[in-house]
Amino acid sequence: MAGKQLTPRSDGEHLHVLGSTMTITADGDDTDGEFTVVDMLAPPGFENGLHTHAPSEVFHVLEGSMTLHIDGENHTLEPGTTGHVAGGRPHGFRVEGDEPVRVLMALTPAGTEDFFRAVGEPTEMRTLPEPREVTDADLEALFAVGEDHGFAFMGPLPADN
């Protein structure tokens, strides 16, 4: 049987992940392994690089603007816009403009939250971490942990096309 059925706005598990903040609002324990929901806040210019993973992923932008790169094509997502990436397809995103983006992500099946927990640092509030340079050591650790969780990283996003 699934765990919690409702997550109040102030709740959720907050993690700082390489310059962004991920708030896990529903995980596999809550959904009998069916899906994960993450409320992500990322600063202007944030990019997560080209990658693949088995779960399908839905992005619904609440605030700000981002470019979602899927299979060689760029798609602009603004507030109210939803993008979908089928599992296994190369994709990534970049935050555009001068404002942070807030995006609700749903991944199915559940499990990606374990990757976020492995690479993230717990934090008390859903606020952006202090900006810092991502180091080669950060990326090496990310790639190693990602591989253990079914991620394949392919480098930075291609230049705008």
Protein Blocks (a to p, Z undefined) as FASTA:
>chain_A
ZZdfbdcfkgccdddeehiacddfbdfklnnomaccddddddehiaebjaddfbdcdddd
fbdcddddeehiacdddehiacdddehiacddddehjbdcddddddddehjlmmmmmmmc
cdfbdcddddddddfklmmmmmmmmmmnopacebjadddZZ
